[in-house]
Amino acid sequence: MRTSLPDWPVFGFVDDVRPALDAARRQGRTSVLATLVAVEGGGPRPVGTQMVFSASGDATPDVVVGYFSGGCVESDVADHAYACLADGEPRRLVYGEGSPWPDIRLLCGARIEILLERVEPSDPALGVLIAALSARQPADWVTDGRRRACGASGTVEPWPGAFVRRCEPAQRLVVFGSDPTALAIAALGAQSGFETTLVRGKGPEAPPPVPGLAYSREAPAGALAAIGTDAWTAIAIASHNLELDREALAAALPSDAGYVGLLGARRRLDERLAPLRAAGVPEAVLSRVHAPIGLNIGGKAPWAVAVSVIGEIMAERFGAGAKA
């Protein structure tokens, strides 16, 4: 009998399962971490994809986040996960060729292997993983299902039979602007799982009515200093204001942000960059600007621009950064 999962798999929207592990840890709940450790034949999710299962045993709802196949195997994985939660024994599940469950077929024809491990809330490796998440530092999760370790990337020596998953900081997005286009970029970023902040200097005290969106009323330099920037930070400048564009660029370009995009026509780019050139900012730094911002999908409506911007940020992060 397979575990019944919700009819609408919104749990699959979650790609980073670390917040779910942390929530269970804070509640003193044991979790099962399921990790895709091998893929043959072009499966729908890459190696390293994870799910988390945690049963409450009380009135608190069970936790299920992540997905592997879009519906082919999740219920069966849940069965094994809850069995692992009960007895503590790790499992390696194979679906596709060589699977002991031939009735469970992946329509893509792939073969996938999933490692299940029970993780206690007091597990030292889990503590290190969550600390790295909070500090926005890359970390390696090394495990064979029974033994696990976690540390800064490259510092944990894997042992025979262990699987290594590199865990990078969450994608962060900072959007400068206040019009519908800026709001759409910020809203789509938040919905996409980015840690998103909309910056509108001296803007209204009430935050924008967008779930999951942080808000700053500071000037660009102060806002970025407060938020923090790193290689996993994207900055989208969408103010439609020449002076604010220049101020935001002056703060964004010297920062550690991995992506800086500027909304507006290419022909006006030199005008926006002129004060920075005059101030001696090197051309190598100025060339970091993605302008016009976003992938070339042809649309200019707020949601079309938002899709193009979030698409370009994702393409940069996943190594497919060429514009269409």
Summary of the structure (lengths in Angstrom):
residues: 324
radius of gyration: 22.2
end to end distance: 46.8
largest distance: 70.2
contacts: 1016
relative contact order: 0.09
helix: 32%
strand: 22%
